[in-house]
Amino acid sequence: MITKWQPIKKKYPVLQQHFLGWTIKTEKPIFNPDQATYMDFSIPQKGNIRFMYILPFSKNEALVEYTLFSENRLQKEEYEEALVRYLENDLDCGTYEITETERGSIPMTAYNFREHHTKNIRYIGTAGGWAKPSTGYTFMSTAKKVPVLIEFIKTGKPVNKLSFKNRYGFYDLLFLDVLAKHNDQGHKIFESLFKSCPPQLIFKFLDEDTTLLEDIKFISACPTKPFVKALLGRIR
């Protein structure tokens, strides 16, 4: 349990995106270097959102990562056992060598970090709330916000007056409300999106570059009932 988040969790749900990834080299060619696997939900969910991510570098080398969206992290052995099962049973990779390992946990929350800034100090990146709450991705968000922050600093105004609040923040809040209450059904939400929306629209939405019409198309692909309940819970 991440106790330091307890005060925040009273108002905002807090999940963790936690993972263990292995870069492996295999004896036989099993990967397609032109095709990455974004979210493989075919693995046992066990009451949480769990998926495998594959980033191939060649036919014999790839990063294979076991990722969860949940409140608590696992023991290291649980990640390792899941990876071994996937490599042996799902990928049938045969003999392989682990060349690199990465492990981490990214907080997923729509909490407003603005209150931690001062007129002269501005937190950025994850510490500044720049990680996208619904995905944990920070690089694209940071790349967009840094130039805006630099131009704002040049004005001489207190840096805590700059706000990056937009409609996507509210979308993320509702999404986390749903995932926190229905974590065991999270994979169905993602599957419905990928079945109903082209990948281009999904990634455009995640990059926060969609029009309102595209927002409606994306949101309409989600299961209606849990999101309506989340919306009503926030506007009451």
Backbone as CSV, one residue per row, in Angstrom:
resi,resn,N_x,N_y,N_z,CA_x,CA_y,CA_z,C_x,C_y,C_z
1,MET,0.848,-1.199,0.000,0.000,0.000,0.000,0.883,1.248,0.000
2,ILE,0.551,2.235,-0.811,1.347,3.450,-0.880,0.748,4.485,0.065
3,THR,1.185,4.449,1.312,0.576,5.246,2.376,0.702,6.743,2.142
4,LYS,1.753,7.187,1.460,1.933,8.624,1.243,0.837,9.208,0.361
5,TRP,0.088,8.350,-0.344,-0.984,8.819,-1.210,-2.337,8.824,-0.513
6,GLN,-2.400,8.392,0.749,-3.695,8.255,1.413,-4.516,9.546,1.453
7,PRO,-3.911,10.705,1.790,-4.724,11.940,1.794,-5.287,12.263,0.415
8,ILE,-4.523,11.991,-0.638,-4.967,12.278,-1.998,-6.091,11.347,-2.393
9,LYS,-5.993,10.094,-1.963,-6.955,9.078,-2.386,-8.362,9.325,-1.843
10,LYS,-8.498,10.197,-0.842,-9.828,10.520,-0.334,-10.660,11.245,-1.391
11,LYS,-9.994,11.974,-2.278,-10.695,12.718,-3.327,-10.396,12.184,-4.717
12,TYR,-9.170,11.693,-4.910,-8.764,11.205,-6.220,-8.311,9.748,-6.115
13,PRO,-8.782,8.891,-7.016,-8.270,7.518,-7.006,-6.797,7.509,-7.400
14,VAL,-6.039,6.626,-6.793,-4.617,6.494,-7.113,-4.319,5.038,-7.430
15,LEU,-3.943,4.792,-8.652,-3.479,3.474,-9.035,-1.986,3.543,-9.320
16,GLN,-1.377,2.399,-9.455,0.012,2.334,-9.873,0.098,1.580,-11.193
17,GLN,0.912,2.073,-12.093,1.270,1.300,-13.268,2.629,0.683,-12.962
18,HIS,2.621,-0.583,-12.590,3.871,-1.221,-12.167,4.216,-2.359,-13.106
19,PHE,5.500,-2.609,-13.271,5.929,-3.507,-14.332,7.314,-4.079,-14.073
20,LEU,7.559,-5.189,-14.733,8.893,-5.776,-14.819,9.086,-6.198,-16.266
21,GLY,10.174,-5.738,-16.856,10.445,-6.070,-18.248,11.805,-6.702,-18.416
22,TRP,11.870,-7.655,-19.320,13.137,-8.301,-19.677,13.442,-8.055,-21.150
23,THR,14.655,-7.616,-21.438,15.129,-7.637,-22.809,15.791,-8.991,-23.013
24,ILE,15.279,-9.748,-23.976,15.772,-11.106,-24.153,16.318,-11.313,-25.565
25,LYS,17.241,-12.274,-25.662,17.739,-12.745,-26.953,17.389,-14.221,-27.058
26,THR,16.788,-14.597,-28.157,16.362,-15.977,-28.357,17.219,-16.653,-29.425
27,GLU,17.271,-17.976,-29.362,18.029,-18.721,-30.374,17.273,-18.776,-31.692
28,LYS,15.954,-18.933,-31.629,15.174,-18.991,-32.865,14.461,-17.664,-33.099
29,PRO,14.235,-17.294,-34.350,13.578,-16.014,-34.665,12.076,-16.092,-34.415
30,ILE,11.597,-15.395,-33.400,10.170,-15.465,-33.056,9.480,-14.107,-33.104
31,PHE,10.246,-13.029,-33.248,9.655,-11.688,-33.220,9.587,-11.087,-34.621
32,ASN,8.627,-10.212,-34.803,8.524,-9.419,-36.018,9.001,-8.011,-35.679
33,PRO,10.166,-7.610,-36.151,10.708,-6.290,-35.769,9.876,-5.115,-36.250
34,ASP,8.916,-5.374,-37.135,8.049,-4.301,-37.636,6.710,-4.243,-36.909
35,GLN,6.555,-5.058,-35.878,5.264,-5.129,-35.190,5.449,-5.206,-33.682
36,ALA,4.946,-4.205,-32.975,4.986,-4.191,-31.512,3.634,-4.645,-30.965
37,THR,3.648,-5.228,-29.793,2.413,-5.622,-29.110,2.168,-4.628,-27.989
38,TYR,1.102,-3.845,-28.140,0.835,-2.753,-27.194,0.258,-3.278,-25.879
39,MET,-0.804,-4.061,-25.955,-1.444,-4.619,-24.761,-1.992,-6.004,-25.084
40,ASP,-1.372,-7.023,-24.557,-1.874,-8.381,-24.733,-2.589,-8.789,-23.453
41,PHE,-3.931,-8.783,-23.499,-4.742,-9.103,-22.333,-5.088,-10.591,-22.241
42,SER,-4.457,-11.415,-23.047,-4.793,-12.836,-23.049,-4.294,-13.564,-21.805
43,ILE,-3.460,-12.900,-21.031,-2.920,-13.518,-19.815,-3.954,-13.460,-18.691
44,PRO,-3.829,-14.283,-17.647,-4.779,-14.243,-16.514,-4.811,-12.859,-15.872
45,GLN,-6.019,-12.339,-15.654,-6.181,-10.996,-15.092,-6.129,-10.991,-13.563
46,LYS,-6.624,-12.030,-12.918,-6.540,-12.194,-11.466,-7.092,-10.987,-10.703
47,GLY,-8.171,-10.406,-11.230,-8.813,-9.302,-10.520,-8.209,-7.946,-10.753
48,ASN,-7.191,-7.860,-11.623,-6.544,-6.587,-11.932,-6.415,-6.431,-13.434
49,ILE,-6.014,-5.242,-13.854,-5.680,-5.022,-15.264,-4.244,-5.486,-15.452
50,ARG,-4.066,-6.539,-16.239,-2.738,-7.101,-16.461,-2.550,-7.357,-17.952
51,PHE,-1.390,-6.966,-18.464,-1.126,-7.207,-19.882,0.375,-7.334,-20.127
52,MET,0.689,-7.894,-21.283,2.068,-8.006,-21.728,2.312,-6.994,-22.840
53,TYR,3.501,-6.452,-22.826,3.918,-5.469,-23.814,5.184,-6.015,-24.472
54,ILE,5.222,-5.986,-25.807,6.388,-6.512,-26.524,6.912,-5.452,-27.482
55,LEU,8.171,-5.091,-27.324,8.831,-4.159,-28.227,10.015,-4.880,-28.866
56,PRO,9.850,-5.360,-30.099,10.931,-6.113,-30.744,11.989,-5.200,-31.354
57,PHE,13.238,-5.635,-31.273,14.357,-4.912,-31.883,14.868,-5.646,-33.122
58,SER,14.660,-6.940,-33.131,15.038,-7.777,-34.264,14.218,-9.059,-34.169
59,LYS,14.483,-10.010,-35.036,13.754,-11.276,-34.995,14.121,-12.103,-33.764
60,ASN,15.253,-11.776,-33.164,15.736,-12.564,-32.025,15.861,-11.770,-30.728
61,GLU,15.461,-10.513,-30.738,15.637,-9.682,-29.538,14.434,-8.763,-29.338
62,ALA,13.973,-8.680,-28.086,12.820,-7.828,-27.783,12.748,-7.538,-26.301
63,LEU,12.066,-6.455,-25.978,11.694,-6.160,-24.601,10.309,-6.745,-24.381
64,VAL,10.198,-7.632,-23.400,8.909,-8.224,-23.045,8.600,-7.779,-21.623
65,GLU,7.467,-7.112,-21.448,7.187,-6.479,-20.160,5.820,-6.891,-19.620
66,TYR,5.790,-7.225,-18.355,4.564,-7.575,-17.636,4.118,-6.343,-16.870
67,THR,2.922,-5.837,-17.190,2.447,-4.567,-16.635,1.081,-4.722,-15.995
68,LEU,0.877,-4.024,-14.885,-0.413,-4.019,-14.200,-0.824,-2.592,-13.898
69,PHE,-2.140,-2.329,-13.920,-2.731,-1.108,-13.376,-3.502,-1.549,-12.133
70,SER,-2.980,-1.273,-10.960,-3.664,-1.692,-9.741,-3.179,-0.843,-8.572
71,GLU,-3.789,-1.040,-7.436,-3.437,-0.230,-6.262,-2.116,-0.661,-5.650
72,ASN,-1.863,-1.961,-5.629,-0.676,-2.478,-4.947,0.257,-3.194,-5.916
73,ARG,1.529,-3.149,-5.605,2.524,-3.856,-6.393,2.602,-5.324,-5.981
74,LEU,3.286,-6.104,-6.785,3.465,-7.522,-6.509,4.855,-7.784,-5.953
75,GLN,5.046,-8.990,-5.460,6.386,-9.431,-5.119,7.154,-9.662,-6.421
76,LYS,8.451,-9.455,-6.398,9.263,-9.590,-7.605,9.080,-10.951,-8.262
77,GLU,8.941,-11.979,-7.446,8.816,-13.334,-7.984,7.547,-13.497,-8.826
78,GLU,6.486,-12.766,-8.478,5.239,-12.885,-9.225,5.378,-12.333,-10.642
79,TYR,6.089,-11.216,-10.782,6.345,-10.677,-12.117,7.180,-11.676,-12.928
80,GLU,8.217,-12.197,-12.293,9.126,-13.110,-12.984,8.405,-14.385,-13.433
81,GLU,7.559,-14.925,-12.571,6.824,-16.145,-12.917,5.887,-15.896,-14.101
82,ALA,5.243,-14.728,-14.117,4.340,-14.398,-15.225,5.106,-14.266,-16.537
83,LEU,6.276,-13.653,-16.481,7.094,-13.510,-17.684,7.561,-14.863,-18.208
84,VAL,8.002,-15.724,-17.306,8.467,-17.053,-17.705,7.344,-17.839,-18.369
85,ARG,6.145,-17.811,-17.769,5.001,-18.522,-18.354,4.668,-17.994,-19.741
86,TYR,4.702,-16.681,-19.883,4.352,-16.070,-21.169,5.380,-16.423,-22.245
87,LEU,6.636,-16.347,-21.884,7.692,-16.659,-22.844,7.646,-18.127,-23.276
88,GLU,7.365,-19.000,-22.328,7.360,-20.423,-22.627,6.061,-20.880,-23.285
89,ASN,4.918,-20.444,-22.759,3.624,-20.964,-23.220,3.009,-20.157,-24.356
90,ASP,3.118,-18.824,-24.287,2.464,-17.986,-25.291,3.374,-17.686,-26.484
91,LEU,4.633,-17.429,-26.221,5.553,-17.100,-27.306,6.343,-18.304,-27.804
92,ASP,6.378,-19.368,-26.983,7.126,-20.570,-27.353,8.521,-20.198,-27.827
93,CYS,9.200,-19.397,-27.017,10.469,-18.822,-27.467,11.664,-19.766,-27.325
94,GLY,11.471,-20.875,-26.601,12.585,-21.805,-26.440,13.673,-21.221,-25.551
95,THR,14.902,-21.480,-25.915,16.039,-20.982,-25.128,16.206,-19.479,-25.326
96,TYR,16.389,-18.747,-24.226,16.578,-17.305,-24.318,17.534,-16.829,-23.235
97,GLU,18.097,-15.660,-23.479,19.016,-15.024,-22.527,18.454,-13.664,-22.151
98,ILE,18.432,-13.358,-20.859,17.991,-12.043,-20.387,19.200,-11.119,-20.384
99,THR,19.179,-10.099,-21.222,20.321,-9.187,-21.331,20.141,-7.908,-20.513
100,GLU,18.896,-7.499,-20.304,18.619,-6.301,-19.503,17.312,-6.485,-18.751
101,THR,17.197,-5.784,-17.632,15.968,-5.826,-16.827,15.556,-4.406,-16.466
102,GLU,14.262,-4.137,-16.538,13.758,-2.857,-16.046,12.532,-3.105,-15.174
103,ARG,12.444,-2.319,-14.111,11.337,-2.479,-13.171,10.949,-1.110,-12.656
104,GLY,9.657,-0.863,-12.497,9.249,0.442,-12.011,7.792,0.502,-11.622
105,SER,7.396,1.675,-11.102,6.013,1.923,-10.729,5.726,3.400,-10.946
106,ILE,4.678,3.684,-11.715,4.311,5.057,-12.046,2.958,5.370,-11.407
107,PRO,2.873,6.431,-10.602,1.570,6.787,-10.015,0.611,7.273,-11.077
108,MET,-0.627,6.798,-11.009,-1.673,7.216,-11.934,-2.754,7.917,-11.123
109,THR,-2.784,9.244,-11.205,-3.752,10.015,-10.430,-4.051,11.330,-11.130
110,ALA,-5.283,11.806,-10.974,-5.687,13.099,-11.529,-5.555,14.208,-10.491
111,TYR,-4.869,13.915,-9.403,-4.632,14.912,-8.354,-3.976,16.163,-8.941
112,ASN,-4.406,17.330,-8.496,-3.858,18.595,-8.972,-2.608,18.953,-8.165
113,PHE,-1.471,18.841,-8.797,-0.196,19.105,-8.125,0.103,20.599,-7.992
114,ARG,-0.788,21.429,-8.473,-0.506,22.858,-8.534,-0.234,23.463,-7.157
115,GLU,-0.888,22.920,-6.132,-0.721,23.502,-4.801,0.690,23.344,-4.242
116,HIS,1.503,22.499,-4.860,2.877,22.295,-4.391,3.857,23.278,-5.022
117,HIS,3.430,23.983,-6.062,4.301,24.982,-6.679,4.316,26.257,-5.836
118,THR,5.346,27.058,-6.022,5.398,28.390,-5.421,5.592,29.396,-6.558
119,LYS,5.639,30.653,-6.214,5.776,31.661,-7.270,7.129,31.581,-7.972
120,ASN,8.119,30.963,-7.303,9.456,30.863,-7.896,9.893,29.430,-8.217
121,ILE,9.128,28.448,-7.745,9.505,27.051,-7.954,8.358,26.309,-8.631
122,ARG,8.697,25.619,-9.688,7.696,24.870,-10.447,8.193,23.447,-10.662
123,TYR,7.445,22.475,-10.139,7.809,21.079,-10.345,7.371,20.649,-11.742
124,ILE,8.173,19.801,-12.360,7.855,19.320,-13.695,7.923,17.796,-13.711
125,GLY,7.583,17.204,-14.845,7.612,15.748,-14.941,6.587,15.107,-14.025
126,THR,6.900,13.931,-13.540,5.987,13.219,-12.647,5.712,14.015,-11.384
127,ALA,6.745,14.675,-10.834,6.589,15.457,-9.606,5.654,16.646,-9.791
128,GLY,5.495,17.088,-11.032,4.616,18.218,-11.302,3.259,17.810,-11.821
129,GLY,3.001,16.509,-11.847,1.721,16.033,-12.340,1.648,15.975,-13.853
130,TRP,2.801,15.862,-14.514,2.820,15.848,-15.974,2.649,14.442,-16.546
131,ALA,2.685,13.421,-15.714,2.394,12.076,-16.197,0.904,11.999,-16.508
132,LYS,0.551,11.547,-17.694,-0.863,11.462,-18.039,-1.534,10.464,-17.114
133,PRO,-2.560,10.896,-16.369,-3.156,10.047,-15.329,-3.655,8.696,-15.815
134,SER,-4.234,8.641,-17.006,-4.850,7.401,-17.473,-3.862,6.418,-18.078
135,THR,-2.646,6.861,-18.380,-1.661,5.972,-19.001,-0.330,5.926,-18.261
136,GLY,-0.024,6.975,-17.509,1.281,7.043,-16.854,2.364,7.581,-17.765
137,TYR,2.042,7.809,-19.044,3.045,8.300,-19.984,3.393,9.757,-19.661
138,THR,4.670,10.063,-19.672,5.129,11.383,-19.267,5.911,12.111,-20.352
139,PHE,6.575,11.364,-21.234,7.490,11.982,-22.195,6.767,12.952,-23.130
140,MET,5.690,12.500,-23.772,4.979,13.354,-24.720,4.385,14.580,-24.016
141,SER,3.813,14.339,-22.836,3.235,15.434,-22.067,4.299,16.473,-21.716
142,THR,5.450,16.009,-21.288,6.538,16.910,-20.916,7.051,17.683,-22.130
143,ALA,7.174,16.992,-23.260,7.670,17.642,-24.475,6.764,18.793,-24.899
144,LYS,5.469,18.665,-24.648,4.530,19.715,-25.013,4.524,20.858,-24.001
145,LYS,4.696,20.511,-22.734,4.552,21.525,-21.685,5.801,22.367,-21.471
146,VAL,6.978,21.807,-21.705,8.216,22.543,-21.451,8.293,23.851,-22.250
147,PRO,8.029,23.858,-23.560,8.079,25.139,-24.292,7.079,26.170,-23.767
148,VAL,5.913,25.705,-23.358,4.904,26.614,-22.804,5.411,27.213,-21.499
149,LEU,6.013,26.375,-20.661,6.543,26.846,-19.381,7.678,27.846,-19.594
150,ILE,8.546,27.581,-20.551,9.664,28.495,-20.830,9.148,29.870,-21.242
151,GLU,8.158,29.886,-22.130,7.598,31.173,-22.572,6.914,31.903,-21.419
152,PHE,6.284,31.142,-20.529,5.618,31.765,-19.387,6.643,32.367,-18.427
153,ILE,7.747,31.669,-18.201,8.810,32.188,-17.322,9.338,33.519,-17.854
154,LYS,9.414,33.643,-19.157,9.926,34.872,-19.771,9.034,36.081,-19.475
155,THR,7.776,35.837,-19.144,6.867,36.949,-18.848,7.138,37.549,-17.476
156,GLY,7.856,36.813,-16.619,8.150,37.305,-15.282,7.034,37.072,-14.283
157,LYS,5.969,36.432,-14.692,4.859,36.153,-13.788,5.199,34.989,-12.861
158,PRO,4.563,34.918,-11.684,4.801,33.782,-10.775,4.505,32.460,-11.498
159,VAL,5.423,31.515,-11.406,5.271,30.282,-12.185,4.108,29.419,-11.694
160,ASN,3.645,29.652,-10.462,2.505,28.854,-9.995,1.171,29.353,-10.559
161,LYS,1.219,30.407,-11.363,-0.001,30.913,-11.986,-0.300,30.225,-13.323
162,LEU,0.678,29.505,-13.834,0.476,28.807,-15.102,-0.324,27.535,-14.872
163,SER,-1.402,27.376,-15.613,-2.243,26.190,-15.480,-2.282,25.419,-16.799
164,PHE,-2.161,24.105,-16.684,-2.263,23.235,-17.850,-3.593,22.478,-17.840
165,LYS,-4.528,22.944,-17.060,-5.806,22.255,-16.941,-6.567,22.292,-18.263
166,ASN,-7.103,21.144,-18.671,-7.905,21.068,-19.893,-8.945,19.956,-19.747
167,ARG,-9.733,19.745,-20.781,-10.813,18.764,-20.708,-10.294,17.336,-20.568
168,TYR,-9.084,17.082,-21.032,-8.529,15.735,-20.937,-8.272,15.335,-19.485
169,GLY,-7.994,16.318,-18.654,-7.803,16.031,-17.242,-9.066,15.474,-16.608
170,PHE,-10.224,15.998,-17.039,-11.499,15.498,-16.523,-11.795,14.113,-17.090
171,TYR,-11.464,13.897,-18.361,-11.621,12.563,-18.937,-10.800,11.545,-18.148
172,ASP,-9.559,11.915,-17.851,-8.665,11.014,-17.115,-9.207,10.716,-15.723
173,LEU,-9.774,11.746,-15.080,-10.335,11.566,-13.742,-11.467,10.544,-13.768
174,LEU,-12.368,10.660,-14.728,-13.475,9.706,-14.843,-12.951,8.306,-15.150
175,PHE,-11.956,8.240,-16.011,-11.380,6.947,-16.376,-10.776,6.254,-15.161
176,LEU,-10.062,7.001,-14.339,-9.467,6.418,-13.134,-10.537,6.059,-12.107
177,ASP,-11.610,6.852,-12.033,-12.726,6.497,-11.150,-13.270,5.113,-11.527
178,VAL,-13.418,4.886,-12.813,-13.946,3.602,-13.287,-12.952,2.478,-13.031
179,LEU,-11.695,2.705,-13.351,-10.693,1.648,-13.166,-10.510,1.299,-11.689
180,ALA,-10.611,2.297,-10.824,-10.441,2.045,-9.394,-11.579,1.187,-8.843
181,LYS,-12.792,1.405,-9.355,-13.957,0.670,-8.855,-14.181,-0.659,-9.583
182,HIS,-13.682,-0.744,-10.817,-13.921,-1.944,-11.629,-12.605,-2.446,-12.215
183,ASN,-11.611,-2.559,-11.359,-10.281,-2.937,-11.845,-10.278,-4.308,-12.505
184,ASP,-11.155,-5.185,-12.032,-11.208,-6.536,-12.603,-11.816,-6.544,-14.002
185,GLN,-12.486,-5.447,-14.384,-13.114,-5.361,-15.698,-12.365,-4.404,-16.636
186,GLY,-11.229,-3.914,-16.178,-10.495,-2.922,-16.961,-10.109,-3.389,-18.346
187,HIS,-9.747,-4.665,-18.467,-9.324,-5.164,-19.779,-10.457,-5.086,-20.793
188,LYS,-11.708,-5.217,-20.330,-12.849,-5.140,-21.243,-13.020,-3.722,-21.792
189,ILE,-12.693,-2.725,-20.968,-12.780,-1.336,-21.421,-11.774,-1.092,-22.537
190,PHE,-10.529,-1.525,-22.320,-9.505,-1.342,-23.336,-9.833,-2.134,-24.600
191,GLU,-10.326,-3.340,-24.432,-10.668,-4.167,-25.584,-11.793,-3.526,-26.406
192,SER,-12.785,-2.925,-25.730,-13.881,-2.279,-26.450,-13.376,-1.092,-27.254
193,LEU,-12.394,-0.378,-26.706,-11.826,0.757,-27.419,-11.097,0.311,-28.681
194,PHE,-10.262,-0.712,-28.536,-9.473,-1.161,-29.681,-10.332,-1.849,-30.734
195,LYS,-11.469,-2.401,-30.334,-12.370,-3.017,-31.295,-13.178,-1.972,-32.065
196,SER,-13.491,-0.859,-31.402,-14.399,0.128,-31.994,-13.696,1.323,-32.627
197,CYS,-12.465,1.578,-32.230,-11.764,2.768,-32.727,-10.505,2.384,-33.493
198,PRO,-10.188,3.114,-34.550,-8.914,2.874,-35.235,-7.754,3.274,-34.328
199,PRO,-6.622,2.594,-34.440,-5.473,2.926,-33.583,-5.068,4.392,-33.660
200,GLN,-5.205,4.970,-34.851,-4.816,6.379,-35.021,-5.616,7.293,-34.096
201,LEU,-6.921,7.011,-33.957,-7.762,7.835,-33.084,-7.397,7.618,-31.625
202,ILE,-7.113,6.382,-31.248,-6.758,6.079,-29.862,-5.497,6.826,-29.457
203,PHE,-4.477,6.754,-30.290,-3.221,7.412,-29.938,-3.339,8.939,-30.038
204,LYS,-4.175,9.407,-30.943,-4.403,10.843,-31.035,-5.095,11.351,-29.778
205,PHE,-6.044,10.563,-29.265,-6.736,10.932,-28.030,-5.766,10.903,-26.849
206,LEU,-4.934,9.870,-26.780,-3.975,9.775,-25.682,-2.940,10.895,-25.735
207,ASP,-2.661,11.391,-26.940,-1.740,12.520,-27.087,-2.438,13.863,-26.890
208,GLU,-3.751,13.820,-26.617,-4.565,15.011,-26.364,-4.580,15.957,-27.546
209,ASP,-4.760,15.394,-28.741,-4.790,16.178,-29.967,-6.114,16.052,-30.722
210,THR,-7.136,15.470,-30.095,-8.397,15.237,-30.782,-9.303,16.473,-30.773
211,THR,-10.236,16.488,-31.714,-11.291,17.495,-31.725,-12.414,17.010,-30.806
212,LEU,-13.371,17.879,-30.510,-14.503,17.479,-29.672,-15.313,16.361,-30.331
213,LEU,-15.441,16.417,-31.653,-16.162,15.365,-32.365,-15.446,14.029,-32.234
214,GLU,-14.123,14.056,-32.304,-13.330,12.833,-32.134,-13.402,12.342,-30.689
215,ASP,-13.482,13.288,-29.751,-13.652,12.906,-28.341,-14.932,12.092,-28.163
216,ILE,-16.005,12.578,-28.770,-17.304,11.902,-28.655,-17.235,10.498,-29.246
217,LYS,-16.577,10.374,-30.388,-16.434,9.064,-31.023,-15.640,8.112,-30.135
218,PHE,-14.584,8.623,-29.524,-13.750,7.803,-28.643,-14.526,7.393,-27.390
219,ILE,-15.167,8.359,-26.749,-15.889,8.091,-25.508,-17.061,7.149,-25.745
220,SER,-17.682,7.271,-26.908,-18.827,6.413,-27.235,-18.434,4.944,-27.352
221,ALA,-17.156,4.691,-27.577,-16.687,3.314,-27.695,-16.522,2.645,-26.331
222,CYS,-16.547,3.425,-25.265,-16.389,2.877,-23.910,-17.712,2.335,-23.392
223,PRO,-17.681,1.354,-22.490,-18.925,0.883,-21.860,-19.637,2.050,-21.184
224,THR,-20.909,2.204,-21.445,-21.640,3.402,-21.015,-21.886,3.466,-19.506
225,LYS,-22.404,2.410,-18.934,-22.897,2.426,-17.557,-21.855,2.880,-16.529
226,PRO,-20.658,2.282,-16.473,-19.711,2.705,-15.437,-19.251,4.148,-15.578
227,PHE,-19.156,4.633,-16.833,-18.693,6.004,-17.028,-19.780,7.024,-16.700
228,VAL,-21.033,6.675,-16.961,-22.133,7.562,-16.570,-22.191,7.663,-15.050
229,LYS,-22.015,6.538,-14.358,-21.996,6.550,-12.886,-20.850,7.397,-12.365
230,ALA,-19.695,7.278,-12.995,-18.539,8.083,-12.566,-18.805,9.565,-12.785
231,LEU,-19.411,9.904,-13.918,-19.739,11.300,-14.216,-20.714,11.869,-13.202
232,LEU,-21.777,11.116,-12.903,-22.766,11.577,-11.930,-22.142,11.743,-10.552
233,GLY,-21.215,10.849,-10.219,-20.556,10.930,-8.923,-19.688,12.168,-8.785
234,ARG,-19.167,12.675,-9.912,-18.312,13.867,-9.873,-19.087,15.172,-9.941
235,ILE,-20.264,15.165,-10.539,-20.996,16.430,-10.687,-22.026,16.652,-9.584
236,ARG,-22.229,15.655,-8.726,-23.183,15.836,-7.631,-22.627,16.782,-6.575
